[in-house]
Amino acid sequence: MQIATFNVNGIKARIETVLDWLDREQPDVALLQEIKSVDEAFPRAPFEDRGYNLETHGQKGFNGVAILSKLPLEDVTRGLPGDPDDEQARWIEATVIGAQAIRICGLYLPNGNPAPGPKYDYKLGWMARLEAHARDLMASEDPVLMAGDYNIIPQDEDAARPEAWAKDALALPASREAFRRIVHLGFTEAFRARTRGTGHYSFWDYQAGAWDRNDGIRIDHVLLSPQAADLMTDCRIEAEMRGREKPSDHVPVWVTLDA
């Protein structure tokens, strides 16, 4: 099973980019973030015409997540548990029915800037809710995958210029510690389980020639429960997507599961 996570930065603005990518790469499952569309306005037809089952959790102009799957989807839920008043569309999960059922969770974690401040408080609160839900998912002992734009630079090696991000919400010690607490529940950070070292990024800002200078950061991650990690055969970052026409500022991260 080929699974990709991709922050598309607006599905309507980049629909041709996304459709070309789907036609070329043919993921079995794609988790999309920042669709920036309410559910009823999402352009469903071209995805369904390509054989994808589609589930969205959208919001007008901001946020929004989606699951595309060539395999059947069951037990779809929307919204991260723990705060019934949270109206931001940042979480969707479903069970993908392949050779082995996989619980797939797509997320768009809050940016948190400026920090300190209410946006950073919301980020840390959201991560505490994620930790609690991840604990419940782990207790199921099912294969679980949580992937998306985490808006976390886990370590200095995940930034071309870590000093430029030292006071940013993406790299503050409290942010990194909250991410580590989730991983330490027993999850495998898929990319770092396969690849070590510097120079591996998933986001380059549109400004100041960041792509040309490879001035990037790695903030898009795939976390696997032990049962899912046992199925992993590969994980890679599709960095070349950033150089294509009308790109997102993020690129897809892929994981292959023997499922």
C-alpha positions as CSV (number, residue, x, y, z in Angstrom):
1,M,0.0,0.0,0.0
2,Q,1.5,3.3,-1.2
3,I,0.4,6.2,1.1
4,A,1.3,9.8,0.7
5,T,0.7,12.9,2.8
6,F,0.7,16.3,1.0
7,N,-0.1,19.8,2.2
8,V,-1.5,21.2,-1.1
9,N,-1.9,24.8,0.1
10,G,-5.4,25.2,-1.5
11,I,-7.1,22.5,-3.5
12,K,-8.7,24.9,-6.0
13,A,-5.5,26.9,-6.6
14,R,-3.5,23.8,-7.2
15,I,-6.0,21.2,-8.5
16,E,-4.1,20.7,-11.8
17,T,-0.8,20.2,-9.9
18,V,-2.5,17.6,-7.6
19,L,-4.3,15.8,-10.4
20,D,-1.1,15.6,-12.4
21,W,0.6,14.2,-9.4
22,L,-2.1,11.6,-8.8
23,D,-1.9,10.5,-12.5
24,R,1.9,10.2,-12.4
25,E,2.4,8.7,-9.0
26,Q,-0.8,6.7,-8.4
27,P,-0.9,6.6,-4.6
28,D,-3.3,4.1,-3.1
29,V,-4.1,6.6,-0.3
30,A,-3.4,10.3,-0.2
31,L,-3.8,12.5,2.9
32,L,-4.3,16.1,2.0
33,Q,-3.9,19.2,4.2
34,E,-4.9,22.8,3.8
35,I,-7.6,22.1,1.2
36,K,-9.1,25.5,2.1
37,S,-12.6,24.5,1.1
38,V,-15.8,23.6,2.7
39,D,-16.9,20.1,2.0
40,E,-19.7,20.9,-0.4
41,A,-17.4,23.1,-2.5
42,F,-14.6,20.5,-2.8
43,P,-14.1,19.6,-6.5
44,R,-14.9,15.9,-6.0
45,A,-15.6,14.8,-9.6
46,P,-12.0,14.7,-11.0
47,F,-10.9,12.6,-8.0
48,E,-13.8,10.2,-8.1
49,D,-13.4,9.9,-11.9
50,R,-9.9,8.6,-11.1
51,G,-11.3,5.9,-8.9
52,Y,-10.7,7.5,-5.5
53,N,-13.1,7.3,-2.5
54,L,-13.0,10.8,-1.0
55,E,-13.7,12.0,2.5
56,T,-13.2,15.6,3.5
57,H,-13.3,17.8,6.6
58,G,-13.3,21.3,5.3
59,Q,-13.4,24.9,6.4
60,K,-13.9,28.0,4.3
61,G,-10.7,29.6,3.3
62,F,-8.5,28.0,5.9
63,N,-7.2,24.6,7.1
64,G,-9.1,21.5,5.9
65,V,-8.1,17.9,5.5
66,A,-9.0,15.1,3.2
67,I,-8.5,11.4,2.6
68,L,-8.3,9.9,-1.0
69,S,-8.3,6.2,-1.2
70,K,-8.6,3.6,-4.0
71,L,-9.4,1.1,-1.3
72,P,-12.7,1.1,0.7
73,L,-12.9,3.5,3.7
74,E,-14.8,2.6,6.8
75,D,-15.6,4.2,10.2
76,V,-14.7,7.8,9.1
77,T,-14.5,10.4,11.9
78,R,-13.8,14.1,11.7
79,G,-12.3,16.4,14.3
80,L,-9.7,15.6,17.0
81,P,-11.4,14.5,20.2
82,G,-11.1,16.4,23.4
83,D,-12.6,19.8,22.6
84,P,-16.2,19.9,21.2
85,D,-15.9,23.7,20.8
86,D,-12.9,23.5,18.4
87,E,-14.3,24.5,15.0
88,Q,-11.0,24.3,13.1
89,A,-10.9,21.5,10.5
90,R,-7.6,19.8,11.2
91,W,-8.2,16.1,11.7
92,I,-9.8,13.2,9.8
93,E,-9.4,9.4,10.2
94,A,-10.7,6.3,8.6
95,T,-10.0,2.6,8.3
96,V,-8.5,1.7,4.9
97,I,-9.5,-1.9,3.9
98,G,-6.6,-3.4,2.1
99,A,-5.0,-6.8,2.5
100,Q,-4.8,-5.7,6.1
101,A,-6.9,-2.9,7.6
102,I,-5.0,0.2,8.5
103,R,-6.3,3.1,10.7
104,I,-5.3,6.2,8.8
105,C,-5.3,9.6,10.4
106,G,-4.7,12.8,8.5
107,L,-3.8,15.9,10.4
108,Y,-2.9,19.6,10.0
109,L,-1.4,20.6,13.3
110,P,-1.6,24.4,14.2
111,N,1.3,26.6,13.3
112,G,1.3,28.4,16.7
113,N,3.0,31.7,15.8
114,P,3.4,34.2,17.2
115,A,4.7,32.6,20.3
116,P,4.1,33.2,23.1
117,G,0.4,34.0,22.7
118,P,-3.0,32.5,22.3
119,K,-2.1,30.8,19.0
120,Y,0.8,29.0,20.7
121,D,-1.4,28.1,23.6
122,Y,-3.8,26.6,21.1
123,K,-1.0,24.6,19.4
124,L,0.2,23.1,22.7
125,G,-3.4,22.3,23.7
126,W,-4.1,20.7,20.4
127,M,-0.9,18.6,20.8
128,A,-2.0,17.5,24.3
129,R,-5.3,16.3,22.8
130,L,-3.4,14.6,20.0
131,E,-1.3,12.8,22.6
132,A,-4.4,11.6,24.5
133,H,-6.0,10.3,21.3
134,A,-2.8,8.7,20.1
135,R,-2.6,6.9,23.4
136,D,-6.1,5.5,22.7
137,L,-5.2,4.5,19.2
138,M,-2.1,2.8,20.4
139,A,-4.2,0.8,22.9
140,S,-6.3,-0.6,20.1
141,E,-3.3,-2.6,19.0
142,D,-4.3,-2.1,15.4
143,P,-2.0,-0.8,12.7
144,V,-2.3,3.0,13.0
145,L,-0.7,5.7,10.8
146,M,-0.9,9.4,11.7
147,A,0.5,11.6,8.9
148,G,0.3,15.2,7.8
149,D,1.7,18.6,8.3
150,Y,2.8,18.6,12.0
151,N,4.3,22.1,11.9
152,I,7.1,20.7,14.0
153,I,10.8,20.8,13.3
154,P,11.8,17.8,15.5
155,Q,15.5,18.5,15.7
156,D,18.0,21.0,14.4
157,E,19.1,18.7,11.6
158,D,15.6,19.1,10.2
159,A,16.3,22.7,9.2
160,A,18.9,24.1,6.8
161,R,19.4,27.1,9.1
162,P,18.2,26.0,12.6
163,E,19.3,29.3,14.1
164,A,16.6,31.1,12.0
165,W,13.9,29.0,13.6
166,A,15.1,28.9,17.2
167,K,12.3,31.3,18.4
168,D,9.7,30.0,16.1
169,A,6.7,28.0,17.3
170,L,7.8,25.1,15.0
171,A,11.0,24.6,16.9
172,L,10.5,25.9,20.4
173,P,11.5,23.4,23.2
174,A,7.9,23.0,24.4
175,S,6.8,22.2,20.8
176,R,9.6,19.6,20.3
177,E,8.9,18.1,23.7
178,A,5.2,17.7,23.0
179,F,6.1,15.9,19.7
180,R,8.5,13.6,21.5
181,R,5.9,12.7,24.0
182,I,3.7,11.5,21.2
183,V,6.4,9.5,19.5
184,H,7.5,8.0,22.8
185,L,4.1,6.4,23.2
186,G,5.6,3.8,21.0
187,F,5.3,5.3,17.5
188,T,8.0,5.1,14.8
189,E,8.8,8.3,13.0
190,A,8.9,6.7,9.6
191,F,11.3,8.9,7.7
192,R,14.0,8.9,10.4
193,A,13.6,5.1,10.7
194,R,14.9,4.9,7.2
195,T,17.1,8.0,6.6
196,R,19.6,9.8,8.8
197,G,21.5,13.1,8.4
198,T,20.9,16.6,7.2
199,G,19.5,18.1,4.0
200,H,16.1,16.4,4.0
201,Y,13.2,18.8,3.9
202,S,9.5,18.9,3.1
203,F,8.8,22.7,3.1
204,W,10.5,25.6,1.4
205,D,9.0,29.1,1.7
206,Y,8.0,30.8,-1.5
207,Q,10.1,33.9,-0.6
208,A,13.8,34.7,-0.8
209,G,14.6,31.9,-3.2
210,A,14.3,29.2,-0.5
211,W,13.9,26.4,-2.9
212,D,16.8,27.4,-5.1
213,R,19.0,27.6,-2.0
214,N,17.6,24.5,-0.4
215,D,16.7,26.6,2.6
216,G,14.1,24.1,3.8
217,I,12.6,22.5,6.9
218,R,11.2,19.1,7.6
219,I,7.7,19.5,9.1
220,D,5.6,16.8,7.4
221,H,5.8,13.5,9.2
222,V,4.4,10.0,9.3
223,L,4.1,8.2,12.7
224,L,3.4,4.5,12.8
225,S,2.2,2.3,15.6
226,P,4.3,-0.9,16.2
227,Q,1.8,-2.9,14.2
228,A,2.1,-0.5,11.2
229,A,5.8,-0.1,11.6
230,D,6.2,-3.8,11.1
231,L,4.6,-3.4,7.7
232,M,6.8,-0.5,6.5
233,T,9.1,-1.2,3.6
234,D,10.0,2.4,2.6
235,C,9.6,6.1,3.4
236,R,10.7,8.9,1.3
237,I,10.3,12.7,0.6
238,E,9.3,13.6,-2.9
239,A,11.3,16.8,-2.9
240,E,11.3,17.2,-6.7
241,M,7.6,18.2,-6.5
242,R,8.7,21.6,-5.2
243,G,10.3,22.4,-8.6
244,R,7.2,21.7,-10.7
245,E,4.8,24.2,-12.1
246,K,2.5,25.9,-9.6
247,P,3.9,24.0,-6.7
248,S,2.8,23.9,-3.1
249,D,5.3,25.1,-0.6
250,H,5.2,21.6,0.8
251,V,6.0,18.3,-1.0
252,P,4.6,14.8,-0.5
253,V,6.0,12.4,2.0
254,W,5.5,8.7,1.1
255,V,5.4,5.5,3.1
256,T,5.0,2.0,1.7
257,L,3.3,-0.6,3.8
258,D,3.1,-4.3,3.1
259,A,-0.7,-4.3,3.5
